[in-house]
Amino acid sequence: MRPAHFIASVVTAAAAVIALANPASAAPINYVALGDSYASGLGTGSYDAGTGSCKRGPLAYPALYAAATAPATFKSVACSGARTGDVLTQANNLTAATNLVTVQVGGNDAGFTDVITTCTFGSDQDCTNRVNQAKTYAANTLPGLLTNVYSTIKSKAPSARVVVLGYPRIYKVPGSCNVGLSDTKRAAINSGSDALHNTIAARAGAAGFGYVDVRGAFSGHEICSSSWWLNSLSWPVEESYHPNRAGHQSGYLPALRAVIG
């Protein structure tokens, strides 16, 4: 190789390395967050004006991720109470320019609120029976609903990197709490979280999406642990059994960044 050609090759290779190392050279990130109350930030106690009952706030993990990484554009349309059908509507905010999507949904479809209500006011058997109903739903009905959501996201934002987030176990069993729900109820609720994980992880994988399993991140920080990252029964009551500020900042955010970067 002649010296001039050699020098040109070295310069070209060096430029390529610099481009890979320089985030400014990468395509601008256009990020849209979809999902339910866990994605909107219900439980953090801080919500953006105008979001009403959706309870979207700056301390939710999508907003924290956007603040930490400064994407070119960021929009969260996550909403408290959202089910898979609602996320299909939220997906209308995706475009061909959207290249990062996070989505978290499935808990409300499986009856999360009713499970907690039954376990709070019913017997151990009532709680176990209701959780088993939810687990059957998660295994038999939820997969098809999630597949529909994920395929819709693909069609709306075909070039996007899509990351699906799961739910933590709610309780440490046995734990430090000597009042409230029995360990039988707590263990049943946790088994419901595991059932959701199994279904959501499987459907995300089948769609070719990334999946964030936060159960490990929240281990040792469940309700009845020494350091809670979730609200127990609290006021306003709708914030109960949702991640608190630490849950989003120290639980969800690092878990998400470990997958996305």
Helices and strands as residue ranges (DSSP letters): H 3-21, G 23-25, E 30-35, H 37-40, G 52-54, H 61-69, E 73-76, H 84-90, G 91-93, E 100-104, H 112-121, H 124-140, H 142-156, E 161-165, H 183-207, E 210-212, G 237-239, H 245-246, I 247-252, H 253-260
